[in-house]
Amino acid sequence: SLARAREVVERVLPLNVPVTVGFNRRFDSSHQQLRRQLEQGLIGRVELVQMVCRASTMPPLDYLRSSGGQMRDQAIHFFDLLRFLTGDEVRTVAAMGAALALPDIAEFGDVDTSILMMQMRGGALAQLDNTRRTGHGYDERITLLGAEGALESGSQSPAGPTLWRGNQRIEPGLWPDWFSRVQGSYYQHLDAFIRALNGETVADLPGLLDGLQAQAIAEAAVQSLQHGQFVAVDDCR
């Protein structure tokens, strides 16, 4: 919850010790390259961000009951990525969702399929679509559209050639699950944290305030789901 996140920040931040939050996707090689190219000015000012997070298999019902819901459990990683990539803060959020893959989760107010629209403080717009279950593998993509071009961090299909035969194009397909897709970023995140413990300054390391900011966006998204309207993130901090 946001209240618990605030409590952690208030207790730990004054200690001035190395701390990190589990937003490992910051260290995904594809997302890292996207950020570097954005910082180089290859597409100019960002105007639109489109993000996709489509998990391949539904988590167990017992897990979902205590997960905090799709916004706090799944989408929150992409709220952090949005801040990380753009260097901007989310101003308002609008969310729409439904329990389509597993209707039982509606009993405790959760959704498994959702679309979010966000506006950044700098004016750029962002969109995120989430699903807890697909029939075609794990799909994670981010596209940045700028005044001078576009950048995309793709799903990074497993190693394998693309086959053209006759009039068909056969691709190697997507990763079977989210962990297979992002496991490399866990190692990179851990390595960065170890370097921080050894006294090195690691610019990309997500800290307590990053966690608090992402949690506030998640809370705004939950309120939007409940009330069907745009919610200002500042009202949830």
GROMACS elastic network, one bead per residue, 0.5 to 0.9 nm:
[ bonds ]
;  ai    aj funct       b0    kb
    1     4     6  0.53389   500
    1     5     6  0.62832   500
    1     6     6  0.87345   500
    1    68     6  0.78617   500
    1    72     6  0.83811   500
    1   215     6  0.75386   500
    1   219     6  0.81444   500
    2     6     6  0.61577   500
    2     7     6  0.86142   500
    2   212     6  0.72753   500
    2   215     6  0.59997   500
    2   216     6  0.65209   500
    2   218     6  0.88898   500
    2   219     6  0.71931   500
    2   236     6  0.83262   500
    2   237     6  0.78059   500
    3     6     6  0.51486   500
    3     7     6  0.62783   500
    3     8     6  0.87919   500
    4     8     6  0.62493   500
    4     9     6  0.86758   500
    5     8     6  0.51989   500
    5     9     6  0.63298   500
    5    10     6  0.86923   500
    5   208     6  0.84085   500
    5   211     6  0.75858   500
    5   212     6  0.59959   500
    5   215     6  0.75279   500
    6     9     6  0.51302   500
    6    10     6  0.61231   500
    6    11     6  0.86303   500
    6   212     6  0.67824   500
    6   237     6  0.89337   500
    7    10     6  0.51201   500
    7    11     6  0.61680   500
    7    12     6  0.85130   500
    8    11     6  0.52581   500
    8    12     6  0.58916   500
    8    13     6  0.79305   500
    8   208     6  0.80278   500
    9    12     6  0.53851   500
    9    13     6  0.53541   500
    9    14     6  0.83440   500
    9   208     6  0.59889   500
    9   209     6  0.71749   500
    9   212     6  0.77462   500
   10    13     6  0.59671   500
   10    14     6  0.71354   500
   11    14     6  0.66608   500
   11    15     6  0.76507   500
   12    15     6  0.54305   500
   12    16     6  0.74342   500
   12    17     6  0.78341   500
   12    19     6  0.85077   500
   12   208     6  0.84446   500
   13    16     6  0.57741   500
   13    17     6  0.75605   500
   13    19     6  0.86397   500
   13   208     6  0.73643   500
   13   209     6  0.88169   500
   14    17     6  0.83230   500
   16    19     6  0.86908   500
   17   197     6  0.84762   500
   18   193     6  0.78477   500
   18   196     6  0.64477   500
   18   197     6  0.60579   500
   18   199     6  0.87190   500
   18   207     6  0.84657   500
   19   193     6  0.79440   500
   19   196     6  0.86924   500
   19   197     6  0.87436   500
   19   205     6  0.88812   500
   19   206     6  0.83747   500
   19   207     6  0.60372   500
   19   208     6  0.69639   500
   20    23     6  0.84183   500
   20   193     6  0.70056   500
   20   205     6  0.65813   500
   20   206     6  0.55085   500
   20   208     6  0.66340   500
   20   211     6  0.87864   500
   21    24     6  0.81461   500
   21   205     6  0.81848   500
   21   206     6  0.55737   500
   21   207     6  0.55583   500
   21   208     6  0.64814   500
   21   210     6  0.77643   500
   21   211     6  0.62496   500
   22    25     6  0.85588   500
   22    77     6  0.86522   500
   22   186     6  0.86621   500
   22   189     6  0.82709   500
   22   206     6  0.75425   500
   22   207     6  0.89511   500
   22   211     6  0.85343   500
   23    26     6  0.63159   500
   23    27     6  0.84400   500
   23    76     6  0.87955   500
   23    77     6  0.59935   500
   23    78     6  0.88823   500
   23    80     6  0.71297   500
   23    81     6  0.81433   500
   23   189     6  0.83425   500
   23   205     6  0.86737   500
   23   206     6  0.64876   500
   23   210     6  0.89978   500
   23   211     6  0.82379   500
   24    27     6  0.56565   500
   24    28     6  0.72479   500
   24    77     6  0.83362   500
   24   182     6  0.81675   500
   24   183     6  0.89506   500
   24   185     6  0.55788   500
   24   186     6  0.56025   500
   24   187     6  0.87058   500
   24   188     6  0.79309   500
   24   189     6  0.56327   500
   24   190     6  0.86075   500
   24   205     6  0.88926   500
   24   206     6  0.83199   500
   25    28     6  0.50450   500
   25    29     6  0.87576   500
   25    31     6  0.75075   500
   25    32     6  0.88775   500
   25    77     6  0.72749   500
   25    78     6  0.84071   500
   25    80     6  0.88624   500
   25    81     6  0.72285   500
   25   182     6  0.69883   500
   25   185     6  0.59813   500
   25   186     6  0.79047   500
   25   189     6  0.84311   500
   26    29     6  0.84457   500
   26    31     6  0.67272   500
   26    32     6  0.67076   500
   26    80     6  0.82459   500
   26    81     6  0.64179   500
   26    84     6  0.73042   500
   26    85     6  0.85664   500
   26   185     6  0.75343   500
   26   189     6  0.80054   500
   26   204     6  0.72077   500
   26   205     6  0.80746   500
   26   206     6  0.80427   500
   27    30     6  0.85195   500
   27    31     6  0.72084   500
   27    32     6  0.61888   500
   27   184     6  0.82056   500
   27   186     6  0.75847   500
   27   187     6  0.86780   500
   27   188     6  0.59119   500
   27   189     6  0.59891   500
   27   204     6  0.80168   500
   27   205     6  0.87402   500
   28    31     6  0.53635   500
   28    32     6  0.59983   500
   28    33     6  0.86212   500
   28   182     6  0.66960   500
   28   183     6  0.86896   500
   28   184     6  0.69144   500
   28   186     6  0.83837   500
   28   188     6  0.79070   500
   28   189     6  0.89051   500
   29    32     6  0.50151   500
   29    33     6  0.61476   500
   29    34     6  0.86066   500
   29   184     6  0.82449   500
   29   185     6  0.73419   500
   30    33     6  0.52410   500
   30    34     6  0.62934   500
   30    35     6  0.88106   500
   30   152     6  0.87465   500
   30   153     6  0.54594   500
   30   154     6  0.72040   500
   30   155     6  0.88084   500
   30   156     6  0.79532   500
   31    35     6  0.62935   500
   31    36     6  0.87365   500
   31    81     6  0.85547   500
   31    85     6  0.81178   500
   31   142     6  0.79837   500
   31   152     6  0.86470   500
   31   153     6  0.57130   500
   31   154     6  0.85690   500
   32    35     6  0.51928   500
   32    36     6  0.63231   500
   32    37     6  0.87443   500
   32    85     6  0.85563   500
   32   153     6  0.89107   500
   33    36     6  0.50839   500
   33    37     6  0.62087   500
   33    38     6  0.85280   500
   33   153     6  0.81133   500
   34    37     6  0.52367   500
   34    38     6  0.61471   500
   34    39     6  0.86706   500
   34    85     6  0.79411   500
   34   142     6  0.89577   500
   34   144     6  0.86851   500
   34   151     6  0.66469   500
   34   152     6  0.69775   500
   34   153     6  0.62359   500
   35    39     6  0.61333   500
   35    40     6  0.85995   500
   35    84     6  0.82573   500
   35    85     6  0.55144   500
   35    86     6  0.80383   500
   36    39     6  0.50944   500
   36    40     6  0.62780   500
   36    41     6  0.89337   500
   37    40     6  0.50038   500
   37    41     6  0.66904   500
   37    42     6  0.59906   500
   37    43     6  0.82065   500
   37   151     6  0.80750   500
   38    41     6  0.52851   500
   38    42     6  0.59079   500
   38    43     6  0.66115   500
   38    44     6  0.76818   500
   38    45     6  0.87232   500
   38    46     6  0.84838   500
   38    85     6  0.80059   500
   38    86     6  0.83438   500
   38   144     6  0.86393   500
   38   151     6  0.78746   500
   39    42     6  0.76793   500
   40    43     6  0.85216   500
   40    44     6  0.88068   500
   41    44     6  0.50796   500
   41    45     6  0.76693   500
   41   148     6  0.89796   500
   42   146     6  0.87001   500
   42   148     6  0.73554   500
   42   149     6  0.72427   500
   42   150     6  0.83403   500
   42   151     6  0.85520   500
   43    46     6  0.73212   500
   43   144     6  0.84429   500
   43   145     6  0.72878   500
   43   147     6  0.62001   500
   43   150     6  0.58309   500
   43   151     6  0.73719   500
   44   145     6  0.89030   500
   44   146     6  0.54225   500
   44   147     6  0.52912   500
   44   148     6  0.52654   500
   44   149     6  0.72499   500
   45   124     6  0.89257   500
   45   145     6  0.84847   500
   45   146     6  0.52182   500
   45   147     6  0.56049   500
   45   148     6  0.77088   500
   46    49     6  0.75757   500
   46    86     6  0.74870   500
   46   124     6  0.64911   500
   46   125     6  0.88365   500
   46   144     6  0.66094   500
   46   145     6  0.58616   500
   46   147     6  0.66384   500
   46   148     6  0.89780   500
   46   150     6  0.87760   500
   47   123     6  0.74989   500
   47   125     6  0.62835   500
   47   126     6  0.84556   500
   47   144     6  0.77355   500
   47   145     6  0.58842   500
   47   146     6  0.52241   500
   47   147     6  0.68230   500
   48   124     6  0.56246   500
   48   126     6  0.55952   500
   48   127     6  0.80498   500
   48   143     6  0.82016   500
   48   144     6  0.60142   500
   48   145     6  0.50812   500
   48   146     6  0.68660   500
   49    82     6  0.80005   500
   49    86     6  0.89267   500
   49   124     6  0.77125   500
   49   125     6  0.63252   500
   49   127     6  0.62211   500
   49   128     6  0.84064   500
   49   142     6  0.72146   500
   49   143     6  0.57551   500
   49   145     6  0.62606   500
   49   146     6  0.88701   500
   50   125     6  0.86735   500
   50   126     6  0.58060   500
   50   128     6  0.60929   500
   50   129     6  0.84622   500
   50   141     6  0.80612   500
   50   142     6  0.57239   500
   50   143     6  0.50881   500
   50   144     6  0.65501   500
   50   145     6  0.82694   500
   51    78     6  0.76414   500
   51    82     6  0.86284   500
   51   126     6  0.77482   500
   51   127     6  0.60450   500
   51   129     6  0.65845   500
   51   130     6  0.87788   500
   51   140     6  0.76157   500
   51   141     6  0.57286   500
   51   143     6  0.64092   500
   51   144     6  0.87403   500
   52    78     6  0.88229   500
   52   127     6  0.84289   500
   52   128     6  0.57411   500
   52   129     6  0.52268   500
   52   130     6  0.64095   500
   52   131     6  0.88182   500
   52   139     6  0.70060   500
   52   140     6  0.52705   500
   52   141     6  0.50215   500
   52   142     6  0.63571   500
   52   143     6  0.88715   500
   53    74     6  0.82218   500
   53    75     6  0.77372   500
   53    78     6  0.81322   500
   53   128     6  0.75208   500
   53   129     6  0.62579   500
   53   131     6  0.66089   500
   53   132     6  0.85215   500
   53   138     6  0.79491   500
   53   139     6  0.60029   500
   53   141     6  0.69384   500
   53   142     6  0.89425   500
   54   113     6  0.89364   500
   54   129     6  0.76558   500
   54   130     6  0.54360   500
   54   132     6  0.62163   500
   54   133     6  0.66362   500
   54   134     6  0.65174   500
   54   137     6  0.81827   500
   54   138     6  0.58641   500
   54   139     6  0.50110   500
   54   140     6  0.63742   500
   54   178     6  0.87470   500
   55    58     6  0.74578   500
   55   130     6  0.78855   500
   55   131     6  0.59700   500
   55   133     6  0.51336   500
   55   134     6  0.62207   500
   55   137     6  0.71465   500
   55   139     6  0.65546   500
   55   140     6  0.82420   500
   55   177     6  0.67026   500
   55   178     6  0.62973   500
   56   131     6  0.84088   500
   56   132     6  0.68760   500
   56   135     6  0.65847   500
   56   136     6  0.68704   500
   56   139     6  0.76974   500
   56   175     6  0.86923   500
   56   176     6  0.66895   500
   56   177     6  0.55064   500
   56   178     6  0.72931   500
   57   132     6  0.65440   500
   57   134     6  0.66685   500
   57   135     6  0.82378   500
   57   137     6  0.81349   500
   57   138     6  0.83335   500
   57   176     6  0.88008   500
   57   177     6  0.71582   500
   57   178     6  0.89710   500
   58    61     6  0.83933   500
   58   101     6  0.78832   500
   58   102     6  0.80439   500
   58   112     6  0.84754   500
   58   131     6  0.89869   500
   58   132     6  0.53749   500
   58   133     6  0.51268   500
   58   134     6  0.85348   500
   59    62     6  0.84001   500
   59    63     6  0.65972   500
   59    64     6  0.66975   500
   59   132     6  0.75908   500
   59   133     6  0.86258   500
   60    63     6  0.53418   500
   60    64     6  0.64420   500
   60    65     6  0.89070   500
   61    64     6  0.50247   500
   61    65     6  0.62654   500
   61   102     6  0.87519   500
   61   104     6  0.84002   500
   61   105     6  0.75588   500
   62    65     6  0.53075   500
   62    66     6  0.70331   500
   62    67     6  0.88083   500
   63    66     6  0.56295   500
   63    67     6  0.59439   500
   64    68     6  0.74594   500
   64    69     6  0.68157   500
   64    70     6  0.84818   500
   64   105     6  0.75363   500
   64   110     6  0.82628   500
   65    68     6  0.73805   500
   65    69     6  0.77905   500
   65   105     6  0.75806   500
   65   108     6  0.71332   500
   65   110     6  0.85069   500
   66    69     6  0.78076   500
   67    70     6  0.77570   500
   67    72     6  0.76132   500
   67    73     6  0.60110   500
   68    71     6  0.76855   500
   68    72     6  0.55911   500
   68    73     6  0.61549   500
   68   110     6  0.83365   500
   69    72     6  0.56072   500
   69    73     6  0.58761   500
   69    74     6  0.79380   500
   69   108     6  0.89170   500
   69   109     6  0.78468   500
   69   110     6  0.53204   500
   69   111     6  0.71570   500
   69   112     6  0.86251   500
   69   222     6  0.85178   500
   70    73     6  0.51376   500
   70    74     6  0.51827   500
   70    75     6  0.62359   500
   70    76     6  0.82858   500
   70   110     6  0.67163   500
   70   111     6  0.63544   500
   70   112     6  0.65724   500
   70   113     6  0.84523   500
   70   114     6  0.84616   500
   70   130     6  0.82700   500
   70   131     6  0.88016   500
   70   132     6  0.81617   500
   70   222     6  0.89195   500
   71    74     6  0.58794   500
   71    76     6  0.59007   500
   71   110     6  0.88968   500
   71   111     6  0.87685   500
   71   114     6  0.89491   500
   71   217     6  0.87557   500
   71   218     6  0.53128   500
   71   219     6  0.77335   500
   71   221     6  0.66047   500
   71   222     6  0.65485   500
   72    75     6  0.63810   500
   72    76     6  0.53234   500
   72    77     6  0.85572   500
   72   214     6  0.87096   500
   72   215     6  0.69209   500
   72   217     6  0.89538   500
   72   218     6  0.54281   500
   72   219     6  0.75131   500
   72   221     6  0.88950   500
   72   222     6  0.83105   500
   73    76     6  0.61142   500
   73    77     6  0.78340   500
   73   218     6  0.88921   500
   74    77     6  0.62150   500
   74    78     6  0.78332   500
   74   130     6  0.79203   500
   74   132     6  0.84631   500
   75    78     6  0.53709   500
   75    79     6  0.64367   500
   75    80     6  0.89403   500
   75   128     6  0.80970   500
   75   129     6  0.86556   500
   75   130     6  0.69685   500
   75   218     6  0.75136   500
   76    80     6  0.64087   500
   76    81     6  0.86684   500
   76   214     6  0.59794   500
   76   215     6  0.69174   500
   76   217     6  0.76996   500
   76   218     6  0.60211   500
   77    80     6  0.53011   500
   77    81     6  0.63479   500
   77    82     6  0.87715   500
   77   214     6  0.77951   500
   78    82     6  0.59345   500
   78    83     6  0.85130   500
   78   128     6  0.79500   500
   78   214     6  0.86456   500
   79    82     6  0.51599   500
   79    83     6  0.65165   500
   79    84     6  0.86680   500
   79    90     6  0.84252   500
   79   128     6  0.89433   500
   79   213     6  0.86827   500
   79   214     6  0.56503   500
   79   215     6  0.85811   500
   79   217     6  0.68700   500
   79   218     6  0.76507   500
   80    83     6  0.52102   500
   80    84     6  0.60191   500
   80    85     6  0.85552   500
   80   206     6  0.86991   500
   80   210     6  0.71106   500
   80   211     6  0.77844   500
   80   213     6  0.79053   500
   80   214     6  0.55034   500
   81    85     6  0.58605   500
   81    86     6  0.83112   500
   82    85     6  0.54156   500
   82    86     6  0.60643   500
   82    87     6  0.79817   500
   82    88     6  0.79494   500
   82    89     6  0.83154   500
   82    90     6  0.83939   500
   82   126     6  0.82049   500
   83    86     6  0.54791   500
   83    87     6  0.53580   500
   83    88     6  0.54146   500
   83    89     6  0.58163   500
   83    90     6  0.74435   500
   83   210     6  0.87015   500
   83   213     6  0.89529   500
   83   214     6  0.84185   500
   84    87     6  0.54934   500
   84    88     6  0.77198   500
   84   204     6  0.81594   500
   84   206     6  0.89376   500
   85    88     6  0.81539   500
   86    89     6  0.82246   500
   88   120     6  0.65014   500
   88   121     6  0.66669   500
   88   122     6  0.68005   500
   89   119     6  0.87779   500
   89   120     6  0.56316   500
   89   121     6  0.57610   500
   89   122     6  0.79063   500
   89   213     6  0.84768   500
   90    93     6  0.75774   500
   90   118     6  0.66576   500
   90   119     6  0.59736   500
   90   121     6  0.59824   500
   90   122     6  0.88039   500
   90   217     6  0.72417   500
   90   232     6  0.85611   500
   90   233     6  0.68438   500
   90   234     6  0.89986   500
   91   118     6  0.73050   500
   91   119     6  0.56767   500
   91   120     6  0.51121   500
   91   121     6  0.52116   500
   91   122     6  0.87857   500
   91   123     6  0.89097   500
   91   217     6  0.87783   500
   91   231     6  0.85651   500
   91   232     6  0.58356   500
   91   233     6  0.56109   500
   91   234     6  0.71403   500
   92   117     6  0.83242   500
   92   118     6  0.55755   500
   92   119     6  0.54459   500
   92   120     6  0.71871   500
   92   121     6  0.84634   500
   92   217     6  0.84391   500
   92   220     6  0.79049   500
   92   230     6  0.62793   500
   92   231     6  0.54605   500
   92   233     6  0.56336   500
   92   234     6  0.83331   500
   93   116     6  0.69594   500
   93   117     6  0.58478   500
   93   119     6  0.68482   500
   93   217     6  0.74783   500
   93   220     6  0.63682   500
   93   221     6  0.59273   500
   93   224     6  0.70623   500
   93   229     6  0.83973   500
   93   230     6  0.53824   500
   93   231     6  0.53250   500
   93   232     6  0.64832   500
   93   233     6  0.70941   500
   94   115     6  0.84290   500
   94   116     6  0.56390   500
   94   117     6  0.51910   500
   94   118     6  0.63937   500
   94   220     6  0.81562   500
   94   221     6  0.64020   500
   94   223     6  0.88780   500
   94   224     6  0.55095   500
   94   225     6  0.75473   500
   94   228     6  0.75246   500
   94   229     6  0.60128   500
   94   231     6  0.64505   500
   95   114     6  0.70224   500
   95   115     6  0.58180   500
   95   117     6  0.64483   500
   95   118     6  0.87003   500
   95   220     6  0.88835   500
   95   221     6  0.57036   500
   95   222     6  0.76371   500
   95   223     6  0.85320   500
   95   224     6  0.54273   500
   95   225     6  0.52747   500
   95   226     6  0.89053   500
   95   228     6  0.73168   500
   95   229     6  0.77524   500
   95   230     6  0.77353   500
   96   113     6  0.85383   500
   96   114     6  0.55564   500
   96   115     6  0.54297   500
   96   116     6  0.64760   500
   96   117     6  0.89437   500
   96   221     6  0.88193   500
   96   224     6  0.76021   500
   96   225     6  0.56115   500
   96   226     6  0.89645   500
   96   228     6  0.72817   500
   97   110     6  0.86115   500
   97   111     6  0.57354   500
   97   112     6  0.72912   500
   97   113     6  0.55054   500
   97   115     6  0.63895   500
   97   116     6  0.85762   500
   97   225     6  0.66830   500
   98   101     6  0.88348   500
   98   103     6  0.83184   500
   98   106     6  0.79465   500
   98   110     6  0.79676   500
   98   112     6  0.62864   500
   98   113     6  0.54590   500
   98   114     6  0.64543   500
   99   102     6  0.58178   500
   99   104     6  0.75881   500
   99   105     6  0.65406   500
   99   106     6  0.59154   500
   99   110     6  0.70067   500
   99   112     6  0.50651   500
   99   113     6  0.63101   500
   99   114     6  0.88218   500
  100   103     6  0.56014   500
  100   111     6  0.77025   500
  100   112     6  0.65338   500
  100   113     6  0.66592   500
  101   111     6  0.89441   500
  101   112     6  0.65024   500
  101   113     6  0.77224   500
  101   131     6  0.86311   500
  101   132     6  0.76011   500
  101   133     6  0.67178   500
  101   134     6  0.88782   500
  102   105     6  0.62032   500
  102   106     6  0.82373   500
  102   111     6  0.84589   500
  102   112     6  0.71587   500
  103   106     6  0.57752   500
  103   107     6  0.80721   500
  103   111     6  0.82534   500
  103   112     6  0.85528   500
  104   107     6  0.58454   500
  104   108     6  0.82164   500
  104   110     6  0.89688   500
  105   108     6  0.57706   500
  105   109     6  0.66794   500
  105   110     6  0.53910   500
  105   111     6  0.66573   500
  105   112     6  0.80169   500
  106   110     6  0.51599   500
  106   111     6  0.63913   500
  107   110     6  0.74752   500
  109   226     6  0.87138   500
  111   114     6  0.70305   500
  111   131     6  0.88796   500
  111   132     6  0.87291   500
  112   130     6  0.75192   500
  112   131     6  0.55697   500
  112   132     6  0.51103   500
  112   133     6  0.76643   500
  113   129     6  0.76962   500
  113   130     6  0.56251   500
  113   132     6  0.65434   500
  113   133     6  0.83828   500
  114   128     6  0.81819   500
  114   129     6  0.57438   500
  114   130     6  0.52028   500
  114   131     6  0.65632   500
  115   127     6  0.73004   500
  115   128     6  0.57844   500
  115   130     6  0.64172   500
  115   131     6  0.89902   500
  116   126     6  0.81109   500
  116   127     6  0.55776   500
  116   128     6  0.51032   500
  116   129     6  0.63173   500
  116   130     6  0.84660   500
  116   221     6  0.77035   500
  117   125     6  0.74183   500
  117   126     6  0.58027   500
  117   128     6  0.66763   500
  117   129     6  0.89634   500
  117   230     6  0.88500   500
  118   124     6  0.85402   500
  118   125     6  0.58196   500
  118   127     6  0.62724   500
  118   128     6  0.84300   500
  118   230     6  0.87555   500
  119   122     6  0.81982   500
  119   123     6  0.62629   500
  119   124     6  0.59055   500
  119   126     6  0.61454   500
  119   127     6  0.88959   500
  120   123     6  0.52185   500
  120   124     6  0.52737   500
  120   125     6  0.62001   500
  120   126     6  0.75753   500
  121   124     6  0.75005   500
  131   134     6  0.70633   500
  133   137     6  0.86505   500
  133   138     6  0.85948   500
  134   137     6  0.63543   500
  134   138     6  0.74140   500
  134   139     6  0.85834   500
  135   138     6  0.89532   500
  136   139     6  0.82571   500
  136   173     6  0.80403   500
  136   174     6  0.71542   500
  136   175     6  0.89305   500
  136   176     6  0.80971   500
  137   173     6  0.77149   500
  137   174     6  0.52606   500
  137   175     6  0.56492   500
  137   177     6  0.62214   500
  137   178     6  0.86061   500
  138   155     6  0.79706   500
  138   174     6  0.60406   500
  138   175     6  0.54065   500
  138   176     6  0.57886   500
  138   177     6  0.50158   500
  138   178     6  0.56640   500
  138   180     6  0.87643   500
  138   181     6  0.74363   500
  139   154     6  0.85408   500
  139   155     6  0.56739   500
  139   156     6  0.89080   500
  139   174     6  0.67476   500
  139   175     6  0.76023   500
  139   177     6  0.86204   500
  139   178     6  0.80895   500
  139   181     6  0.87149   500
  140   153     6  0.83970   500
  140   154     6  0.67368   500
  140   155     6  0.50310   500
  140   156     6  0.84653   500
  140   178     6  0.85057   500
  140   181     6  0.84427   500
  141   152     6  0.71907   500
  141   153     6  0.55982   500
  141   155     6  0.54624   500
  141   156     6  0.88376   500
  142   151     6  0.82310   500
  142   152     6  0.56087   500
  142   153     6  0.50845   500
  142   154     6  0.66069   500
  142   155     6  0.87345   500
  143   150     6  0.70426   500
  143   151     6  0.56571   500
  143   153     6  0.63499   500
  143   154     6  0.81796   500
  144   149     6  0.85414   500
  144   150     6  0.54996   500
  144   151     6  0.51398   500
  144   152     6  0.62832   500
  144   153     6  0.86824   500
  145   148     6  0.81559   500
  145   149     6  0.61877   500
  145   151     6  0.65972   500
  145   152     6  0.86817   500
  146   149     6  0.52529   500
  146   150     6  0.57192   500
  146   151     6  0.82723   500
  147   150     6  0.83313   500
  153   156     6  0.82189   500
  154   157     6  0.83745   500
  155   174     6  0.70167   500
  155   175     6  0.80883   500
  155   181     6  0.78800   500
  156   159     6  0.85344   500
  156   174     6  0.74479   500
  156   175     6  0.79862   500
  156   181     6  0.75679   500
  157   160     6  0.79933   500
  157   171     6  0.85875   500
  157   172     6  0.66074   500
  157   173     6  0.58769   500
  157   175     6  0.61229   500
  157   181     6  0.83939   500
  158   172     6  0.67170   500
  158   173     6  0.70574   500
  158   174     6  0.64785   500
  158   175     6  0.60204   500
  158   181     6  0.83536   500
  159   172     6  0.73460   500
  160   171     6  0.81614   500
  160   172     6  0.55373   500
  160   173     6  0.88004   500
  161   170     6  0.87612   500
  161   171     6  0.72049   500
  161   172     6  0.64496   500
  162   169     6  0.70923   500
  162   170     6  0.57627   500
  162   172     6  0.61821   500
  163   168     6  0.80756   500
  163   169     6  0.57638   500
  163   171     6  0.64699   500
  163   172     6  0.83343   500
  164   167     6  0.73291   500
  164   168     6  0.57155   500
  164   170     6  0.62169   500
  164   171     6  0.87534   500
  165   168     6  0.52950   500
  165   169     6  0.65223   500
  165   170     6  0.78910   500
  166   169     6  0.83154   500
  170   173     6  0.84242   500
  171   174     6  0.88482   500
  173   176     6  0.87821   500
  174   177     6  0.85314   500
  174   181     6  0.86272   500
  175   178     6  0.73128   500
  175   179     6  0.87597   500
  175   180     6  0.62305   500
  175   181     6  0.58146   500
  176   179     6  0.86235   500
  176   180     6  0.68780   500
  176   181     6  0.80266   500
  177   180     6  0.56401   500
  177   181     6  0.66918   500
  178   181     6  0.51548   500
  178   182     6  0.62977   500
  178   183     6  0.82271   500
  179   182     6  0.52789   500
  179   183     6  0.53118   500
  179   184     6  0.89395   500
  180   183     6  0.56818   500
  180   184     6  0.84086   500
  181   184     6  0.78379   500
  182   185     6  0.55281   500
  182   186     6  0.71834   500
  183   186     6  0.53942   500
  183   187     6  0.71448   500
  184   187     6  0.54445   500
  184   188     6  0.65541   500
  184   189     6  0.87611   500
  185   189     6  0.59582   500
  185   190     6  0.84887   500
  186   189     6  0.50707   500
  186   190     6  0.61135   500
  186   191     6  0.85290   500
  187   190     6  0.51430   500
  187   191     6  0.60943   500
  187   192     6  0.85967   500
  188   191     6  0.50628   500
  188   192     6  0.61764   500
  188   193     6  0.86801   500
  189   192     6  0.51053   500
  189   193     6  0.62714   500
  189   194     6  0.87168   500
  189   205     6  0.74747   500
  190   193     6  0.50789   500
  190   194     6  0.62085   500
  190   195     6  0.86408   500
  191   194     6  0.51504   500
  191   195     6  0.63033   500
  191   196     6  0.87143   500
  192   195     6  0.51047   500
  192   196     6  0.62983   500
  192   197     6  0.87528   500
  192   200     6  0.88901   500
  192   202     6  0.65811   500
  192   204     6  0.84355   500
  192   205     6  0.68219   500
  193   197     6  0.62075   500
  193   198     6  0.86341   500
  193   202     6  0.79148   500
  193   205     6  0.71127   500
  194   198     6  0.63185   500
  194   199     6  0.88632   500
  194   200     6  0.88165   500
  195   198     6  0.50190   500
  195   199     6  0.65954   500
  195   200     6  0.54336   500
  195   201     6  0.77595   500
  195   202     6  0.74092   500
  196   199     6  0.51383   500
  196   201     6  0.59267   500
  196   202     6  0.61730   500
  196   205     6  0.84479   500
  197   200     6  0.72113   500
  201   205     6  0.88697   500
  202   205     6  0.56941   500
  203   206     6  0.84807   500
  206   209     6  0.80845   500
  206   210     6  0.58030   500
  206   211     6  0.73438   500
  207   210     6  0.52763   500
  207   211     6  0.64521   500
  207   212     6  0.88446   500
  208   211     6  0.51073   500
  208   212     6  0.62772   500
  208   213     6  0.87191   500
  209   213     6  0.60938   500
  209   214     6  0.85754   500
  210   213     6  0.51502   500
  210   214     6  0.62175   500
  210   215     6  0.85058   500
  211   214     6  0.52432   500
  211   215     6  0.60519   500
  211   216     6  0.86406   500
  212   215     6  0.50291   500
  212   216     6  0.62176   500
  212   217     6  0.87891   500
  212   237     6  0.83134   500
  213   216     6  0.51596   500
  213   217     6  0.64827   500
  213   218     6  0.87774   500
  213   233     6  0.89142   500
  213   237     6  0.78870   500
  214   217     6  0.51352   500
  214   218     6  0.62656   500
  214   219     6  0.87112   500
  215   219     6  0.61918   500
  215   220     6  0.86528   500
  215   237     6  0.87055   500
  216   219     6  0.50619   500
  216   220     6  0.62566   500
  216   221     6  0.86453   500
  216   233     6  0.62357   500
  216   234     6  0.79199   500
  216   235     6  0.87992   500
  216   236     6  0.56622   500
  216   237     6  0.55597   500
  217   220     6  0.50708   500
  217   221     6  0.62271   500
  217   222     6  0.87238   500
  217   232     6  0.87574   500
  217   233     6  0.57073   500
  217   234     6  0.88253   500
  217   236     6  0.77281   500
  217   237     6  0.86204   500
  218   222     6  0.62320   500
  218   223     6  0.86750   500
  218   233     6  0.87881   500
  219   222     6  0.50588   500
  219   223     6  0.62490   500
  219   224     6  0.85750   500
  219   233     6  0.79964   500
  219   236     6  0.64929   500
  219   237     6  0.87253   500
  220   223     6  0.51278   500
  220   224     6  0.61492   500
  220   225     6  0.86819   500
  220   230     6  0.84596   500
  220   231     6  0.56343   500
  220   232     6  0.67499   500
  220   233     6  0.55688   500
  220   234     6  0.87357   500
  220   235     6  0.79716   500
  220   236     6  0.60984   500
  221   225     6  0.62126   500
  221   226     6  0.86731   500
  221   230     6  0.85833   500
  221   231     6  0.73379   500
  221   233     6  0.86371   500
  222   225     6  0.50889   500
  222   226     6  0.63061   500
  222   227     6  0.87185   500
  223   226     6  0.50580   500
  223   227     6  0.60578   500
  223   228     6  0.80178   500
  223   229     6  0.83056   500
  223   230     6  0.87456   500
  223   231     6  0.70032   500
  224   227     6  0.52070   500
  224   228     6  0.52020   500
  224   229     6  0.52694   500
  224   230     6  0.59470   500
  224   231     6  0.58694   500
  225   228     6  0.55393   500
  225   229     6  0.76959   500
  226   229     6  0.84705   500
  227   230     6  0.86330   500
  231   234     6  0.87381   500
  231   235     6  0.76000   500
  231   236     6  0.84892   500
  232   235     6  0.54892   500
  232   236     6  0.72607   500
  233   236     6  0.53013   500
  233   237     6  0.67141   500
  234   237     6  0.53516   500
